[in-house]
Amino acid sequence: MNCGFGISDRHHLDEDGVITGPITDELAIRGDHHGWKRLMKANFKLTALLN
């Protein structure tokens, strides 16, 4: 059993630089996790708007 990553000819890079692959692979979950980690590592300043 494998997650589908690293199997040749399953994932392709399109003209916009987006990696595409079969819906059954965990590629989308890996992408979401990568984005979540990037957001969690970011420095940001919280502000509140009071009306």
Secondary structure as the mmCIF struct_conf table of DSSP 4:
data_model
#
loop_
_struct_conf.conf_type_id
_struct_conf.id
_struct_conf.beg_label_comp_id
_struct_conf.beg_label_asym_id
_struct_conf.beg_label_seq_id
_struct_conf.end_label_comp_id
_struct_conf.end_label_asym_id
_struct_conf.end_label_seq_id
BEND BEND1 GLY A 4 GLY A 4
TURN_TY1_P TURN_TY1_P1 PHE A 5 GLY A 6
TURN_TY1_P TURN_TY1_P2 SER A 8 ARG A 10
STRN STRN1 HIS A 12 LEU A 13
TURN_TY1_P TURN_TY1_P3 GLU A 15 ASP A 16
BEND BEND2 GLY A 17 GLY A 17
STRN STRN2 ILE A 19 THR A 20
TURN_TY1_P TURN_TY1_P4 ILE A 23 THR A 24
BEND BEND3 ASP A 25 ASP A 25
TURN_TY1_P TURN_TY1_P5 GLU A 26 GLU A 26
HELX_RH_AL_P HELX_RH_AL_P1 LEU A 27 LYS A 41
#
